[in-house]
Amino acid sequence: MAPRRKYYVVWQGLSPGIYDSWEECQAQVEGFSGARYKAFPDIESATAAFRGSYEDQATLLIAMSKRKPTASIFGEFPEIRSDAWAVDGACSRVPGPIEYQCVEVANGQTVFHVGPLAGGTNNIAEYLALVHALALLDQRGDHSRPIYSDSRTALAWLRNRHSKTTLERTPENAKVFELLQRADRWVATHQLFNPVLKWDTENWGEIPADFGRK
């Protein structure tokens, strides 16, 4: 199997830009004092990152590297559904790079993780996480598993069957809006079977899918 192609963003180097081979990237950063660069799996994420800053990406990467599966706490609180999934989103600034994820409540194992994506908000990230989880369970035919979210805004958008962001669309956040529109279409055209529950942060602590940046 051929190795997967990567794209390299150079923020600081001889010639900042996006390169489609390590050799080209290396030529821009080797011997350059204070060089800043990073590999991405596709041209879309590389382009979004290049329009942002190295600091945004570094903040997310550091947080992701420190993230560990959350130990189950449902034994301490019998009312928590141990068979549930939990979702959460994170944003380093507003607007800024977002990511979102879903984990199993019982063991903290990741079900999916998306991001970083440029130019979003925390509310959008949490809504996308919730709809992504619902769509995935629907695809699997698993219509009884509950989903926890700690976001009142995401839950309200879901109830209203449409997101309501005031964020302005720009070329930088085109991918975020593409996912948001896709989520709205899915919610508008599908029946919602799975119980969607509000995580009781005050009594239970942070949701298992929390990114730990508070």
Order of alpha helices (4+ residues) and beta strands (2+ residues): beta-beta-alpha-beta-alpha-alpha-beta-beta-beta-alpha-beta-alpha-alpha-beta-alpha
